[in-house]
């Protein structure tokens, strides 16, 4: 059993680390405090091939594997989750186009994202629809050779900065199956009737753009349909193994960053005439944080490797996502505790890690949903 990374993967990790240290760290507090999207940093990341990491090379992407994308996420998130998400989320929605889109759609929509010219998004959640994806009510009706879309989407990443979105719509309200009658349609943000309302005041990941999308008789050509009509729910399920593994990598990165910050602070901070890292209570905290982080790393890497092998890992992906996100919250919490009062203000990055960590237990399926999936798969074995 091989646990090591190959030379190319180690080089990818090292390059991403240098990029984060030089380009992200000096600006992290600014973008978080001002809740603004880091366009300049995203442009630099695109030049390095860090945007649209999984987009195939023939369409301008780096064509990285799931494991390599997880390595990139781990490193970026260990320095600043908000900016990291801004970089990695620039290609949200492109996975559907890569897998189910036409050749024309791939040529038109993938390369501009990979090169940093455009930003994409995936519009699924709605004001009244979160975990229950099958309750999506945004409608798309056929009118001649166009789709006419009406509805609202909520909590959409890149909502106010995106150039186009892959929108999950109800196209057959009379479908026999609860999971039938859904389609994915590409909607460009410059279409008449489309508008976005930026959401501010978020607990964390403030550099990442989030918005509510409004579709008021938005018309798009029929060729903007991605994949088969009325089959989008099953298409969405196709990606959960990879996307949940991706969030596990995010949680792993946050834990890694919080642990690093806590170790450095413990070694520098002196009380009672010695470094607080000399106290057994602090040593035990660091030991537990390191052990949990390493366990999350092994679970995440295993899930990513299995996705690349084409294995069906629904249970493992949910395990990785649930555990790594829990570790992110726990380690960030202990990192603040080690900092004491200094961890309660934004003079140190642990305050930001603490706030940013919570979202990993919510998006891409809540902790409760992951446990439901794990239990279901376990009992069906």
C-alpha positions as CSV (number, residue, x, y, z in Angstrom):
1,X,0.0,0.0,0.0
2,X,1.5,3.3,-1.1
3,X,1.0,6.4,1.1
4,X,3.4,8.8,-0.5
5,X,2.9,11.4,-3.2
6,X,4.8,11.2,-6.4
7,X,7.4,13.8,-7.4
8,X,4.9,15.8,-9.6
9,X,2.4,15.9,-6.8
10,X,4.9,17.2,-4.4
11,X,6.0,19.9,-6.8
12,X,2.3,21.0,-7.3
13,X,1.9,21.2,-3.5
14,X,5.2,23.2,-3.1
15,X,4.3,25.6,-5.9
16,X,0.8,26.2,-4.4
17,X,2.4,26.8,-1.0
18,X,4.7,29.4,-2.3
19,X,1.9,31.1,-4.2
20,X,-0.2,31.2,-1.0
21,X,2.6,32.6,1.1
22,X,3.5,35.3,-1.4
23,X,0.1,36.3,-2.9
24,X,-2.6,35.4,-0.4
25,X,-1.3,35.9,3.1
26,X,-0.4,39.6,2.8
27,X,-3.9,40.4,1.6
28,X,-6.1,37.9,3.5
29,X,-7.3,40.2,6.3
30,X,-8.1,43.0,3.8
31,X,-10.4,40.9,1.6
32,X,-12.0,39.3,4.7
33,X,-12.7,42.6,6.4
34,X,-14.0,44.3,3.3
35,X,-15.9,41.3,2.0
36,X,-14.7,41.8,-1.5
37,X,-13.8,39.3,-4.2
38,X,-10.1,39.0,-4.8
39,X,-10.1,39.5,-8.6
40,X,-6.3,40.3,-8.8
41,X,-5.3,37.2,-6.9
42,X,-7.7,35.0,-8.9
43,X,-6.1,36.3,-12.1
44,X,-2.7,35.4,-10.8
45,X,-3.9,31.9,-9.8
46,X,-5.3,31.4,-13.2
47,X,-1.9,32.1,-14.8
48,X,-0.6,29.3,-12.6
49,X,-3.3,26.8,-13.6
50,X,-5.0,26.9,-10.2
51,X,-8.4,27.9,-11.7
52,X,-10.5,25.1,-13.1
53,X,-8.0,22.5,-12.0
54,X,-10.1,19.6,-13.3
55,X,-11.0,21.1,-16.7
56,X,-9.4,18.9,-19.4
57,X,-6.2,20.1,-21.0
58,X,-7.8,20.2,-24.4
59,X,-10.1,22.9,-23.2
60,X,-7.4,25.0,-21.6
61,X,-7.4,23.4,-18.1
62,X,-4.7,21.7,-16.1
63,X,-6.5,18.4,-16.2
64,X,-5.5,17.6,-12.6
65,X,-6.8,14.5,-10.9
66,X,-9.2,14.6,-7.9
67,X,-6.2,13.8,-5.6
68,X,-4.1,16.6,-7.1
69,X,-7.1,19.1,-6.9
70,X,-7.4,18.0,-3.2
71,X,-3.8,18.8,-2.6
72,X,-4.2,22.2,-4.1
73,X,-7.3,22.9,-2.0
74,X,-5.6,21.7,1.2
75,X,-2.7,24.1,0.7
76,X,-4.8,27.1,-0.3
77,X,-7.3,26.7,2.5
78,X,-4.5,26.3,5.0
79,X,-3.6,30.0,4.4
80,X,-6.9,31.7,3.8
81,X,-10.2,29.8,3.2
82,X,-12.1,32.8,1.7
83,X,-9.5,33.6,-1.0
84,X,-8.9,29.9,-1.5
85,X,-12.6,29.3,-2.2
86,X,-12.7,32.3,-4.5
87,X,-10.0,30.6,-6.6
88,X,-11.3,27.1,-6.6
89,X,-14.9,28.0,-7.1
90,X,-14.3,30.0,-10.3
91,X,-15.1,26.8,-12.2
92,X,-18.2,25.7,-10.3
93,X,-20.7,24.3,-12.8
94,X,-18.0,23.4,-15.4
95,X,-17.9,19.8,-14.2
96,X,-21.5,19.3,-15.6
97,X,-20.4,20.8,-18.9
98,X,-17.3,18.7,-19.0
99,X,-19.2,15.5,-18.3
100,X,-22.6,16.0,-20.1
101,X,-22.1,19.1,-22.3
102,X,-21.9,19.2,-26.1
103,X,-18.6,19.8,-27.9
104,X,-19.8,23.3,-28.7
105,X,-20.6,24.0,-25.0
106,X,-17.2,22.7,-23.9
107,X,-15.4,24.9,-26.4
108,X,-17.5,28.0,-25.6
109,X,-17.6,27.8,-21.8
110,X,-14.7,25.8,-20.4
111,X,-11.6,27.5,-21.8
112,X,-12.5,31.1,-20.8
113,X,-12.9,29.8,-17.2
114,X,-9.6,27.9,-17.2
115,X,-7.7,31.0,-18.5
116,X,-9.3,33.3,-16.0
117,X,-11.3,35.3,-18.6
118,X,-14.7,34.2,-17.1
119,X,-16.1,33.0,-13.9
120,X,-18.8,30.3,-13.7
121,X,-21.2,29.2,-11.1
122,X,-23.6,26.4,-10.2
123,X,-27.1,27.5,-9.1
124,X,-28.9,24.8,-7.2
125,X,-30.1,26.0,-3.7
126,X,-33.2,28.2,-3.3
127,X,-34.6,30.3,-0.5
128,X,-36.8,27.3,0.6
129,X,-34.7,24.5,-0.8
130,X,-31.3,23.4,0.7
131,X,-30.7,19.8,1.5
132,X,-33.8,18.7,-0.3
133,X,-32.7,19.3,-3.9
134,X,-35.7,17.5,-5.3
135,X,-37.9,20.4,-4.1
136,X,-36.3,22.9,-6.4
137,X,-39.0,25.1,-7.9
138,X,-37.3,27.4,-10.4
139,X,-39.1,26.7,-13.7
140,X,-37.8,26.5,-17.2
141,X,-40.5,26.4,-19.9
142,X,-40.0,25.9,-23.6
143,X,-41.2,28.7,-25.9
144,X,-40.3,28.0,-29.5
145,X,-36.5,27.5,-29.6
146,X,-35.9,29.2,-26.2
147,X,-36.1,28.3,-22.6
148,X,-37.9,30.9,-20.4
149,X,-36.7,30.7,-16.8
150,X,-38.4,32.1,-13.6
151,X,-37.4,31.7,-10.0
152,X,-34.9,32.4,-7.3
153,X,-31.6,30.8,-6.3
154,X,-30.0,31.4,-2.9
155,X,-26.5,31.1,-1.4
156,X,-24.9,31.0,-4.9
157,X,-21.1,31.2,-4.9
158,X,-19.9,33.8,-7.4
159,X,-23.4,35.0,-7.7
160,X,-22.6,38.7,-8.3
161,X,-19.3,38.2,-10.1
162,X,-20.1,35.2,-12.3
163,X,-20.3,35.4,-16.1
164,X,-22.6,32.3,-16.5
165,X,-24.3,29.8,-14.3
166,X,-25.4,26.2,-14.7
167,X,-28.9,26.4,-13.3
168,X,-30.9,23.5,-12.0
169,X,-34.5,24.0,-13.1
170,X,-37.8,22.1,-13.1
171,X,-38.7,21.4,-16.7
172,X,-41.4,18.8,-16.2
173,X,-43.6,19.5,-13.2
174,X,-45.7,16.4,-14.0
175,X,-42.9,13.9,-13.9
176,X,-43.8,10.6,-12.3
177,X,-40.7,10.4,-10.2
178,X,-39.8,12.8,-7.4
179,X,-36.4,12.9,-8.9
180,X,-37.5,13.3,-12.5
181,X,-38.3,16.4,-14.5
182,X,-35.1,18.4,-13.7
183,X,-32.7,19.9,-16.2
184,X,-29.5,22.0,-16.1
185,X,-29.4,25.1,-18.3
186,X,-26.6,27.5,-18.9
187,X,-27.7,31.1,-18.1
188,X,-25.3,34.0,-18.9
189,X,-25.4,36.8,-16.4
190,X,-25.9,39.5,-19.1
191,X,-29.3,38.1,-20.1
192,X,-32.4,40.3,-19.7
193,X,-34.3,39.5,-16.6
194,X,-31.3,38.1,-14.7
195,X,-30.1,39.9,-11.5
196,X,-28.0,39.2,-8.5
197,X,-28.2,40.5,-5.0
198,X,-24.9,40.1,-3.1
199,X,-25.1,38.6,0.4
200,X,-23.0,40.3,3.1
201,X,-22.5,39.8,6.8
202,X,-21.5,36.2,6.5
203,X,-19.8,34.5,9.4
204,X,-16.9,33.4,7.4
205,X,-15.3,32.9,3.9
206,X,-16.1,36.6,3.3
207,X,-13.8,37.1,0.4
208,X,-15.8,34.5,-1.5
209,X,-18.8,36.1,-3.3
210,X,-22.3,34.8,-2.4
211,X,-25.6,36.1,-3.8
212,X,-29.2,35.5,-4.4
213,X,-30.0,35.1,-8.1
214,X,-33.3,36.2,-9.6
215,X,-34.7,34.9,-12.9
216,X,-37.6,37.0,-14.3
217,X,-38.6,35.6,-17.7
218,X,-34.9,35.0,-18.6
219,X,-34.7,33.7,-22.1
220,X,-31.8,31.5,-23.3
221,X,-31.5,29.4,-26.5
222,X,-32.5,25.7,-26.4
223,X,-28.9,24.7,-27.0
224,X,-28.0,26.0,-23.5
225,X,-29.5,22.8,-22.1
226,X,-26.7,20.7,-20.5
227,X,-27.1,17.0,-20.9
228,X,-30.4,15.2,-21.3
229,X,-33.6,17.0,-20.6
230,X,-35.4,16.0,-17.3
231,X,-32.3,14.0,-16.2
232,X,-30.4,16.6,-14.2
233,X,-31.1,15.2,-10.8
234,X,-29.2,12.0,-11.6
235,X,-26.5,14.1,-13.2
236,X,-26.1,16.0,-10.0
237,X,-25.8,12.9,-7.9
238,X,-23.0,11.8,-10.3
239,X,-20.6,14.4,-8.9
240,X,-21.2,14.1,-5.1
241,X,-18.2,11.7,-4.6
242,X,-15.8,14.2,-6.0
243,X,-17.4,17.4,-4.7
244,X,-17.8,16.1,-1.1
245,X,-14.2,14.9,-1.2
246,X,-13.3,18.4,-2.3
247,X,-14.9,19.9,0.8
248,X,-13.1,17.3,2.9
249,X,-9.9,18.8,1.4
250,X,-11.0,22.2,2.4
251,X,-11.7,21.2,6.0
252,X,-8.3,19.4,6.1
253,X,-6.6,22.6,4.9
254,X,-8.3,24.7,7.5
255,X,-7.2,22.3,10.2
256,X,-3.7,22.3,8.9
257,X,-3.5,26.1,8.9
258,X,-5.0,26.4,12.4
259,X,-2.6,23.8,13.7
260,X,0.4,25.5,12.1
261,X,-0.7,28.9,13.6
262,X,-1.3,27.4,17.0
263,X,2.1,25.6,17.1
264,X,3.9,28.8,16.1
265,X,2.1,30.9,18.7
266,X,2.7,28.4,21.5
267,X,6.4,28.4,20.8
268,X,6.6,32.2,20.8
269,X,4.2,33.0,23.6
270,X,5.8,33.1,27.1
271,X,4.1,32.8,30.5
272,X,5.5,32.2,33.9
273,X,9.0,32.4,32.5
274,X,8.7,29.9,29.7
275,X,7.1,29.2,26.4
276,X,3.6,28.0,26.7
277,X,4.5,25.1,24.5
278,X,6.4,23.7,27.5
279,X,3.1,23.2,29.4
280,X,1.7,19.7,29.2
281,X,-1.9,21.1,28.7
282,X,-0.8,22.9,25.6
283,X,1.3,19.9,24.4
284,X,-1.8,17.6,24.7
285,X,-3.9,20.0,22.7
286,X,-1.3,20.2,19.9
287,X,-0.9,16.4,19.9
288,X,-4.7,15.8,19.6
289,X,-5.0,18.5,16.9
290,X,-2.1,17.0,14.9
291,X,-3.5,13.4,15.2
292,X,-7.0,14.5,14.1
293,X,-5.6,16.4,11.2
294,X,-3.5,13.5,10.0
295,X,-6.5,11.1,10.3
296,X,-8.6,13.6,8.2
297,X,-5.7,13.7,5.6
298,X,-5.6,9.9,5.2
299,X,-9.4,9.7,4.9
300,X,-9.5,12.6,2.4
301,X,-6.6,11.3,0.3
302,X,-8.1,7.8,0.2
303,X,-11.5,9.2,-1.0
304,X,-9.8,11.3,-3.7
305,X,-7.6,8.4,-4.9
306,X,-10.7,6.2,-5.2
307,X,-12.6,8.8,-7.2
308,X,-9.7,8.8,-9.6
309,X,-9.9,5.0,-9.9
310,X,-13.6,5.3,-10.9
311,X,-14.8,3.5,-7.8
312,X,-18.2,4.0,-6.3
313,X,-17.4,5.6,-2.9
314,X,-20.5,7.3,-1.8
315,X,-20.0,6.1,1.8
316,X,-16.3,6.9,1.9
317,X,-16.8,10.4,0.4
318,X,-19.4,11.3,3.0
319,X,-17.2,9.9,5.7
320,X,-14.3,12.1,4.5
321,X,-16.5,15.2,4.2
322,X,-18.2,14.7,7.6
323,X,-15.0,13.9,9.5
324,X,-12.7,16.5,7.9
325,X,-15.2,19.2,8.4
326,X,-15.6,18.3,12.1
327,X,-11.9,18.2,12.5
328,X,-11.7,21.7,10.9
329,X,-14.1,23.1,13.5
330,X,-12.5,21.3,16.4
331,X,-8.9,22.2,15.5
332,X,-9.7,25.8,14.8
333,X,-11.5,26.0,18.1
334,X,-8.5,24.7,20.0
335,X,-6.2,27.0,18.1
336,X,-8.2,30.0,19.4
337,X,-8.0,28.6,22.9
338,X,-4.3,28.3,22.7
339,X,-4.1,31.9,21.6
340,X,-6.3,33.0,24.5
341,X,-7.5,36.6,24.2
342,X,-5.2,37.1,21.2
343,X,-7.2,34.5,19.3
344,X,-10.4,36.5,19.8
345,X,-9.3,39.4,17.5
346,X,-8.1,39.4,13.9
347,X,-4.5,40.1,14.8
348,X,-3.9,36.4,14.2
349,X,-5.3,34.2,11.5
350,X,-6.9,31.7,13.9
351,X,-9.9,34.0,14.4
352,X,-10.5,33.8,10.7
353,X,-10.0,30.0,10.6
354,X,-12.5,29.6,13.4
355,X,-15.2,31.6,11.5
356,X,-14.4,30.0,8.2
357,X,-14.4,26.4,9.4
358,X,-18.1,26.2,10.1
359,X,-19.2,26.4,6.5
360,X,-17.5,23.1,5.7
361,X,-20.2,21.4,7.9
362,X,-23.0,23.1,5.9
363,X,-22.4,23.3,2.2
364,X,-22.3,20.4,-0.2
365,X,-24.5,18.5,2.2
366,X,-24.8,19.2,5.9
367,X,-23.2,17.0,8.6
368,X,-26.6,15.5,9.2
369,X,-27.0,14.6,5.5
370,X,-23.6,13.0,5.5
371,X,-24.5,10.8,8.5
372,X,-27.7,9.8,6.8
373,X,-25.8,8.8,3.7
374,X,-23.2,6.8,5.7
375,X,-25.9,5.0,7.6
376,X,-27.9,4.2,4.5
377,X,-24.9,2.8,2.6
378,X,-23.8,0.9,5.7
379,X,-27.2,-0.8,6.2
380,X,-27.5,-1.6,2.5
381,X,-24.2,-3.6,2.5
